[in-house]
Amino acid sequence: MELKDTISLMNSDNYQDRFKAEYLQTKIRYDKLHNTLVKYDAGTLPFKPANIELLREQAAAMGRYLYILETRAEIEKIDI
C-alpha cells in the first residue's frame, strides 16, 4: 500500500475511515523510516543521513504513536 491509496479513506465522512487512513499513513511512513535505519545499520544505505540519531528518535516516537492508535482501534473496535 502507498500513501495515495489512503486518499479515499482520508476524505471520508466516516471517522473510522479517517482513523484508518491516519493509521495507514503513519505505518507506511514508519516502515520506510525503519527500513532506512536497518540499511544504515547494515552499511547498505546509499547515502549518509545528516543526523541518524534524530531519525532514530523520530522512529521511536512514530512507533509509540502507532501503538496508541492500535490500542485505540482495539478499544473502539476499528478494524485497521
Contacts in CASP RR format, 6 or more apart in sequence:
PFRMAT RR
TARGET T0000
AUTHOR 0000-0000-0000
METHOD contacts of the structure
MODEL  1
MELKDTISLMNSDNYQDRFKAEYLQTKIRYDKLHNTLVKYDAGTLPFKPA
NIELLREQAAAMGRYLYILETRAEIEKIDI
1 24 0 8 1.000
1 28 0 8 1.000
2 28 0 8 1.000
3 25 0 8 1.000
3 28 0 8 1.000
3 29 0 8 1.000
5 24 0 8 1.000
6 20 0 8 1.000
6 21 0 8 1.000
6 24 0 8 1.000
6 25 0 8 1.000
6 28 0 8 1.000
7 21 0 8 1.000
8 17 0 8 1.000
9 17 0 8 1.000
9 18 0 8 1.000
9 20 0 8 1.000
9 21 0 8 1.000
9 24 0 8 1.000
10 17 0 8 1.000
10 18 0 8 1.000
10 21 0 8 1.000
10 22 0 8 1.000
10 25 0 8 1.000
12 18 0 8 1.000
12 21 0 8 1.000
16 76 0 8 1.000
16 78 0 8 1.000
19 69 0 8 1.000
19 72 0 8 1.000
19 73 0 8 1.000
19 76 0 8 1.000
19 78 0 8 1.000
19 80 0 8 1.000
20 78 0 8 1.000
20 79 0 8 1.000
20 80 0 8 1.000
22 69 0 8 1.000
23 66 0 8 1.000
23 69 0 8 1.000
23 70 0 8 1.000
23 73 0 8 1.000
23 80 0 8 1.000
24 80 0 8 1.000
26 62 0 8 1.000
26 65 0 8 1.000
26 66 0 8 1.000
26 69 0 8 1.000
27 66 0 8 1.000
29 62 0 8 1.000
30 59 0 8 1.000
30 62 0 8 1.000
30 63 0 8 1.000
30 66 0 8 1.000
33 55 0 8 1.000
33 58 0 8 1.000
33 59 0 8 1.000
33 62 0 8 1.000
34 59 0 8 1.000
36 45 0 8 1.000
36 49 0 8 1.000
36 55 0 8 1.000
37 52 0 8 1.000
37 55 0 8 1.000
37 56 0 8 1.000
37 59 0 8 1.000
39 45 0 8 1.000
40 49 0 8 1.000
40 52 0 8 1.000
49 55 0 8 1.000
69 80 0 8 1.000
70 80 0 8 1.000
72 78 0 8 1.000
73 79 0 8 1.000
73 80 0 8 1.000
END
